[in-house]
């Protein structure tokens, strides 16, 4: 895999479950990837053990990596507690890591689910910063983030237009844009005026 950023530019990737193994040290060394969101948990009981190991490898290589949870309808408290239980053992809530991400694309997830998931995760993990990822059409039609997106929530829009930072939708808390995807690996950029610090724990 080759990097999609120039030297010094803040760029990121996301890994779906069972995604190919990146060479984290090489990515960190040539600065083609600054941050990474790795899908480790799903629902209230599933863990991708290989992805969990990748999270540790990425952090060790100097990439700002974080845990991603693929939400499923029902039991948002249980799902958030599952993320915290797994994430604590991986050091996923350590200052300087990418904030935990809720992948909210599944049908049946709504504002109530997202609000409850965020509240529970914050209580259990004792952190504030949380990222919420969804397709651009979900932001337009399904979610109303003004109901739950405070100053410590950063929204993440997937719109594959190939133009980093132009996410096809605007909100004051929109800070990340997935602009392209290669198979199970997404490529991401910050949305101005957000900085790397704004998306870290």
Steps between C-alpha positions, in 0.01 A plus 500: 500500500629846420431814696254760375663797665812706445774517757382689808132499403253366757333199337333192638368156418225281639501121499188285467495159671745259339664778301849440357787548741676834442870541566451747784867580543541582132188719499617686808855537368401666171217694669242380247261419786468709816192343660301177471157381610490122533177298519547280806153450650145447376165471674527402868729197486710472181873579486736481204812369676721565198385861487565535872859396438522749211390779730788427736747471208386834354540683831842345553606620153403858585165520318217672691272195497161451659228241547193495274170336597251382237165577661199273459137577595411448866676510837719810456612485864617141465679582176678798655606293802633233264716761324634626831580152630692411185650845452641529852704184452644649179577844642244653263405780740852618574561872438644546152312215335233561236167541677266198492272494197140386470432369149131591478424383145286195587129520425297557815749724679354837591568811708384333818743211451792734429425726797474204741814332361703818542374565853571144613844483342601828661388382843671162473824612332525834687576696183316772309613496135299270271481467120183403311533367144221467242434529127427851372139404420451392861607845617258658257200277573534279810686681775448834672832553681381823658320267744820338628819643342658722766846657480673167568325309221660507155294393199648294218344492154560234233466650153728351235549803281880481502534855635645485854320729744196571281250270665178584313331624814565763765462506875706696757616167651593338165872435532584192289433393142542157339573604143603169340497128582709215363332173586487481879724802559355853509706816453425806710579867546427765758234760420609860558533646762541173693852387589645167606477601865123542461451129423725351769407381850 
